[in-house]
Amino acid sequence: MKKILLSVLAITTLFSCNATEKITNNTSNDKTTTNTKSNYWQQHVSYKMDIDMDVNNYQYQGKQELVYTNNSPDVLNKVFYHLYFNAFQPGSEMDIRLQNIPDPDKRMVNNIGTAEAPVYESRIAKLKPNEIGFIKVNSLTQNGKNVPYEVVGTVLEVNLNTPLQPGDKATFKMDFLGQVPVQIRRSGRNNKEGVALSMTQWYPKMAEYDFEGWHADPYIGREFHGVWGDFDVKLHIDKNYTVGGSGYIQNPNEVGHGYEDEGVKVKTKGKKLTWHFVAPMVHDFTWAADPEYIHDKIKGENNTTLHFLYKNDASIKENWKNLQPKTAELLAFFNKNIGPYPWKQYSVIQGGDGGMEYAMCTLITGQRSFGSLVGVTAHEMAHAWFQHLFATNEAKHEWMDEGMTSYISDRAMNKVMNLNRTNPFEGAYRGYVYLATSGKEQPQATHADRFDSNMPYGIAAYNKGEVFMAQLGYVIGNEMLDKTIHEYYKQWQFKHPTPNDFIRVAEKVSGFELDWYLTDWTRTTNTIDYGIKAVEENGNNTKVTLERIGRMPMPIDVVVEYTNETKEYIYIPLQIARAEKANAYPTLKRTVVKDWAWAYPTYTFELSQPKSAVKSIVIDPAGLMADINQTNNRVQKD
């Protein structure tokens, strides 16, 4: 989804069931002290919600108390809430977008044509009144006084009675009614695998205000951005339903369903149970519920409880049982290669429409092969770091969470599943090259909702984002990339990093200048294309001429193999990077030649052996530079 030195700060108390856990992070619950170097600040929220769910008509009554702390230097005259469920109504922006995009998400449309000539219609457009989603605000007060508001699609616009001064708090109390839509995208009821309730983006959620201003984006189809804070949620629901999601269960011996202490017999009274969850220092809250959930739990590294909730379906049980130790291995991998998971529970829950990350949990569809089940869990679990610990603005920098997650989860899968691939990122490179040569690429920095179609968005966010990371390892060296990730963790956990923040971490760790890399890769559609232009005899030496064909510059690795089967590694630093990486091929002799300045289209160096002794010359044999045309990257002696 990084960095500069920031503010330092407080201790947040975590309530894990009835035990208290503590996490030290760099963000205070109330006010972030200002670091004179960075002037970083972020807002804070504290939610208390009481929700009464009717599983028969899929409606829920909600009471919300929200304490909002204005840590900004600005006076706020208004605030905004997201009402995400309003997107699932005929005529919404999400619906109209589906009707106009050339390649709509197949989960969200019906094909009324044929397989050969598909004609798509929006599923949202066909929803009946009892199938739509909505959040209706019945009342709202600011510090005990009614406050004027207006619902505009999926956004609630609130004009404050009293402006909120820097450093001040306001308490907003709201009564609302929600209806869970038929499962179409992420949230919903009765998904294709029969999960009753996938409750994501389900509550009135305060929009983020940061150094760029308000981020009250309508919900059209993409990603999210939220305010760091604490959640205290009580959910009243039919006693036959098992619930899982964000936070720590506070009353395990009252609800049972696999949460109770060992040996405790739970006796339920009445038709409903009250589930009480607390989730500290998160920026979202999600839950799912079903009367057929099996609930397993195991202990992972650092005493983290891993919960697994899945349907009582004989066809998936074996895979879900085998998933559990693999999830513990994934947790250990991410702890080691990013930094320790800071919360004490993580839940893998069958639900939703594919795989989507949430605070302290994920919802994934469960009727998959074992490899697919582990793969989607690896990806979504990695999001616990690259989005739910480093809370980037996904709408603006979607590649940061999706691309960085794809990078680290592919590394994790390579290890945990014993794939032993030399380059576990090959698929991402292929996807990126396809996009870059398709004529449909838009800059990676394009707002997630502004892509012309889903294809360039998906490849830019996932594949090109993953290549950004793997290729950064090519530029600065993989050891420096590993150090960068660990330092990023130290500096940016529990904050809202931007692309520049990450690249500044990489610069300070590696000693490289990297603005050129961030600019060309994310803000343009410039491509990388280098070739071997000529190999010529020059007395007893061999003169090699390379050419830069694409606009984006890179340092160049060249490996030369001689007829006597020895090899030599020629490293050509990039002048604007102002640094040299460590030997990428430590078993080979390395020769560092003069820097290549970007403006020069060609570059010549000499080998101290005659042309007849040269067997082959290859640019980037490791395949970590995203050269869009590799046909000119090699010359081979006949």
C-alpha positions, 0 to 999 in steps of 0.5 A, spaced: 500 500 500 513 509 506 516 513 511 520 518 514 521 519 522 515 520 525 511 521 532 513 517 537 507 514 542 503 511 547 501 504 549 494 501 547 491 496 552 488 490 548 483 486 551 484 479 549 478 475 552 478 476 560 486 477 559 489 484 558 494 484 553 499 490 551 501 493 545 506 499 544 505 502 538 507 509 535 500 512 535 496 515 541 489 514 542 488 521 543 493 526 540 499 524 536 505 528 539 508 532 533 515 530 531 518 536 528 521 533 522 515 530 520 509 533 523 505 527 522 498 526 525 492 522 524 485 522 527 482 517 532 475 514 533 472 510 539 466 506 537 461 503 541 455 499 538 449 495 540 446 491 534 440 487 534 440 482 528 433 479 525 436 473 522 429 472 518 428 479 515 436 480 515 435 487 518 438 490 524 437 495 529 443 499 531 445 504 536 452 507 535 456 512 540 462 515 536 468 519 540 472 522 534 478 526 536 481 531 531 488 531 532 489 535 525 491 542 525 485 544 522 478 546 524 473 541 522 466 544 520 463 538 517 464 530 518 462 525 513 460 517 514 460 512 509 454 508 508 456 502 504 450 498 504 447 503 500 451 501 494 446 495 493 440 499 490 438 500 483 440 506 480 446 507 485 453 509 483 456 502 483 450 499 479 451 504 474 458 503 473 456 495 472 452 497 467 457 501 463 464 498 464 466 493 459 468 488 463 464 487 469 466 483 475 462 476 473 460 476 481 456 482 480 452 481 473 448 476 470 450 473 463 443 474 459 447 472 452 451 466 450 458 464 452 460 466 445 457 473 445 455 475 453 451 480 454 451 482 462 446 485 466 447 488 473 445 484 479 444 490 483 439 493 478 434 487 479 434 487 487 427 487 490 426 492 496 427 486 501 433 484 497 437 491 497 442 493 502 441 500 506 443 504 512 438 509 514 440 514 519 434 515 524 437 520 529 444 523 530 447 528 535 453 531 536 455 532 544 447 531 545 444 536 540 441 534 534 446 535 528 443 536 521 445 531 516 444 529 509 444 522 505 448 522 498 448 515 496 453 512 500 456 518 504 452 521 510 454 529 510 454 532 517 454 539 518 457 540 525 453 545 530 459 546 533 466 546 529 471 541 532 477 545 534 484 542 533 485 537 539 478 537 541 473 531 541 466 530 539 461 525 541 456 523 536 450 518 537 446 515 532 440 510 531 440 507 525 437 501 521 440 496 516 438 491 511 443 486 509 443 485 501 443 479 497 450 477 497 453 480 490 460 483 492 464 482 499 458 483 504 451 480 504 447 474 506 446 467 503 452 467 499 453 462 493 456 457 499 450 458 503 453 462 509 448 466 512 451 473 514 458 476 511 458 482 515 463 487 512 462 495 511 456 494 515 456 500 519 456 507 519 463 509 518 467 515 519 471 517 513 478 519 514 481 526 514 488 527 513 493 531 510 490 531 504 483 533 507 477 528 507 476 522 503 469 521 503 469 517 496 463 514 494 462 506 494 463 504 487 467 498 487 474 498 490 477 499 496 477 502 503 480 507 507 479 508 515 480 512 521 485 508 526 481 507 533 478 502 538 471 498 537 466 495 542 461 491 539 455 488 542 451 483 537 444 480 539 443 474 534 439 468 534 442 463 539 443 458 534 448 462 530 456 462 531 459 468 530 466 470 528 470 476 526 474 482 528 476 483 536 476 479 542 470 475 545 469 478 552 464 473 554 466 466 551 462 463 557 456 466 555 456 465 548 459 458 547 460 456 540 467 454 541 469 460 545 468 458 552 473 456 557 475 448 557 470 444 561 465 450 561 458 448 560 454 454 557 447 454 558 443 459 553 437 463 555 432 466 551 432 466 543 438 470 542 445 471 545 449 477 546 456 477 543 461 482 546 467 483 542 473 489 543 477 490 537 483 495 539 487 499 534 484 497 528 481 501 522 475 497 521 470 491 524 467 485 521 463 479 523 460 473 520 455 468 522 452 462 520 448 456 524 452 451 521 459 453 522 464 449 525 469 453 530 476 450 531 482 454 534 489 453 535 495 456 538 500 460 533 506 463 534 507 468 540 501 465 543 496 468 537 490 464 537 488 462 530 480 461 529 477 457 523 470 458 522 467 454 516 460 450 514 459 443 516 460 440 509 463 434 508 466 436 502 471 441 505 472 439 512 479 435 510 481 441 507 479 446 512 483 441 518 489 441 514 489 449 513 490 450 520 497 448 521 499 451 514 496 458 517 500 457 523 506 456 518 504 463 514 503 467 521 511 465 523 513 466 516 510 473 516 512 475 523 519 473 521 519 477 514 515 483 516 515 484 523 511 481 529 503 480 528 501 485 534 494 482 536 493 476 539 487 473 535 486 472 527 480 468 524 479 465 517 472 465 516 468 462 510 464 467 507 464 473 502 465 472 495 472 470 494 477 473 499 477 479 502 482 482 508 479 485 514 481 487 521 484 481 525 480 476 520 479 474 513 472 472 509 474 467 504 470 462 500 471 455 502 469 450 496 476 450 493 482 445 492 487 445 498 492 449 494 487 454 493 485 455 500 492 455 502 494 460 497 488 465 498 489 464 506 496 466 505 494 473 501 489 475 505 493 474 512 499 478 509 494 483 508 493 483 516 500 487 515 500 490 508 493 494 510 491 493 517 497 494 520 500 499 515 493 502 513 494 505 506 489 509 502 487 503 498 483 508 493 489 512 491 494 507 492 491 500 491 498 497 489 501 498 496 496 493 499 495 489 494 502 489 490 506 488 497 501 483 499 502 479 493 509 479 493 510 477 501 505 472 500 508 469 494 514 468 498 510 465 503 507 460 499 514 458 496 516 456 503 510 453 506 508 449 500 515 447 498 514 450 491 522 451 491 521 456 485 527 460 483 523 466 482 516 466 485 514 472 482 514 470 475 507 470 474 506 477 476 512 479 471 508 476 466 501 479 468 505 486 468 508 485 461 501 483 458 498 489 461 504 494 459 504 491 451 496 491 451 495 499 449 490 499 455 495 501 461 494 507 465 498 509 471 499 505 477 497 512 481 490 512 478 485 512 483 482 505 483 475 507 481 478 511 475 480 505 471 477 504 464 476 497 466 477 492 471 483 488 467 488 494 467 486 496 475 487 488 477 494 487 473 496 494 476 494 493 483 496 486 484 501 484 478 505 491 477 505 492 485 508 485 486 513 487 481 515 494 484 517 490 490 521 484 487 524 489 482 526 494 488 530 488 490 533 488 483 535 495 484 538 495 491 539 488 493 534 483 496 538 484 503 537 491 503 529 490 501 529 485 507 531 490 511 527 496 508 521 491 510 523 491 517 524 498 518 518 500 514 514 495 520 518 499 525 516 506 523 509 505 520 505 500 524 499 503 526 499 509 521 497 511 514 503 511 510 504 513 502 508 511 497 513 516 498 513 514 505 515 507 503 520 509 498 524 514 503 525 508 508 528 504 502 532 510 501 535 511 508 536 503 509 540 502 502 543 509 501 540 509 494 536 515 491 529 512 489 525 518 487 526 516 479 524 509 481 517 511 484 516 516 479 516 512 473 513 506 475 507 508 479 506 515 476 507 514 468 506 508 464 514 508 462 516 501 460 523 498 461 526 495 455 534 494 454 537 490 449 544 488 446 545 492 440 552 490 438 558 485 440 564 487 436 572 485 436 576 490 439 583 488 438 584 482 444 578 485 447 570 485 446 566 491 445 559 490 448 554 496 446 547 496 450 541 500 448 536 503 452 529 503 448 524 504 453 523 510 457 524 508 464 532 507 466 535 502 470 541 499 473 543 493 469 546 486 470 550 483 465 552 476 465 558 473 460 559 466 459 566 464 456 567 458 452 572 456 457 565 455 462 567 461 466 562 467 467 563 474 469 558 479 472 558 486 469 554 491 473 552 498 470 550 502 476 544 507 474 547 514 475 541 518 478 541 512 483 547 514 486 549 508 489 551 501 488 548 494 490 552 488 493 554 483 488 547 479 486 551 473 483 556 472 489 559 466 486 561 470 480 567 475 479 564 482 479 566 488 475 563 494 476 563 499 470 562 506 470 555 509 471 550 509 465 546 516 465 539 516 463 539 521 457 544 517 453 541 512 449 547 507 448 552 504 453 559 501 451 563 497 455 569 492 454 571 485 456 578 483 457 577 477 452 577 476 444 570 475 441 571 468 440 572 467 447 565 469 449 560 464 449 554 468 451 552 475 454 545 476 458 542 482 461 539 480 467 539 472 467 535 472 474 529 475 470 528 481 476 528 487 471 521 487 468 524 488 461 518 488 456 522 485 450 527 480 452 528 477 445 534 482 445 537 481 452 541 475 450 546 474 444 549 467 444 555 464 440 553 459 434 
